[in-house]
Amino acid sequence: MSVKLRKVGNSNTLTVPNNIKPIAHEFDVFQGRDGMIVFVPKHKNPFHDESFIQSHDFTQSEEFGGKLIGNEILKD
């Protein structure tokens, strides 16, 4: 199956065939060095969502206990 690039106003348009059911309404689009065009569903970044940040604990504890060795603590 192939589609053709169409000119619509000042934009170029690629149609999505009926047998492809998009899972999103908004996409990020990229073009690779080889000319490949990639559409990626746009998702919210949870780390930029203030309510997500406030509802989760992001503190981290050491996996192994005991005395620190090496450069685990860097001085400013």
C-alpha positions as CSV (number, residue, x, y, z in Angstrom):
1,M,0.0,0.0,0.0
2,S,1.3,3.5,-0.8
3,V,0.1,7.0,-0.4
4,K,1.0,10.2,-2.4
5,L,2.1,13.5,-0.9
6,R,-0.6,16.1,-1.7
7,K,-0.4,19.9,-1.5
8,V,-3.2,21.4,0.6
9,G,-2.9,25.2,0.9
10,N,0.7,25.9,2.2
11,S,1.1,22.3,3.6
12,N,2.0,18.9,2.3
13,T,-0.4,16.2,3.4
14,L,-0.1,12.4,3.6
15,T,-3.4,10.6,3.9
16,V,-3.9,7.7,6.4
17,P,-5.5,4.7,4.7
18,N,-8.8,3.4,6.3
19,N,-7.3,0.1,7.4
20,I,-4.9,2.0,9.7
21,K,-6.7,3.0,13.0
22,P,-4.7,5.8,14.7
23,I,-4.4,5.5,18.5
24,A,-4.0,9.2,18.9
25,H,-5.3,12.5,17.5
26,E,-2.0,14.4,17.7
27,F,1.5,13.2,16.5
28,D,5.1,14.4,16.6
29,V,6.7,14.1,13.2
30,F,10.3,13.5,12.3
31,Q,12.3,13.0,9.1
32,G,15.3,10.7,9.1
33,R,18.5,11.2,7.1
34,D,17.3,8.7,4.5
35,G,14.0,10.6,4.0
36,M,11.9,8.3,6.1
37,I,8.9,10.2,7.7
38,V,7.9,9.0,11.1
39,F,4.8,9.9,13.0
40,V,4.9,9.2,16.8
41,P,1.7,9.6,19.0
42,K,2.1,12.6,21.2
43,H,2.1,11.8,24.9
44,K,2.2,14.1,28.0
45,N,5.5,14.0,29.8
46,P,4.5,13.0,33.4
47,F,7.6,14.7,34.8
48,H,6.3,18.0,33.6
49,D,2.9,17.5,35.2
50,E,2.8,19.2,38.6
51,S,0.0,17.0,40.0
52,F,2.0,13.8,39.0
53,I,5.1,15.2,40.7
54,Q,3.3,16.0,43.9
55,S,1.6,12.6,44.1
56,H,4.8,10.5,43.8
57,D,7.9,10.1,46.0
58,F,11.1,10.3,43.9
59,T,13.6,9.9,46.7
60,Q,16.0,7.1,46.2
61,S,17.8,5.0,48.8
62,E,21.1,3.2,48.4
63,E,20.8,-0.4,47.2
64,F,23.6,-1.6,49.4
65,G,24.1,-0.4,53.0
66,G,27.4,0.3,54.7
67,K,30.2,2.8,54.3
68,L,30.5,4.7,51.1
69,I,33.7,4.3,49.1
70,G,35.1,6.1,46.1
71,N,33.4,9.2,44.8
72,E,29.8,8.7,45.8
73,I,29.6,12.1,47.5
74,L,31.0,14.8,45.3
75,K,31.8,18.2,46.8
76,D,30.6,21.4,45.2
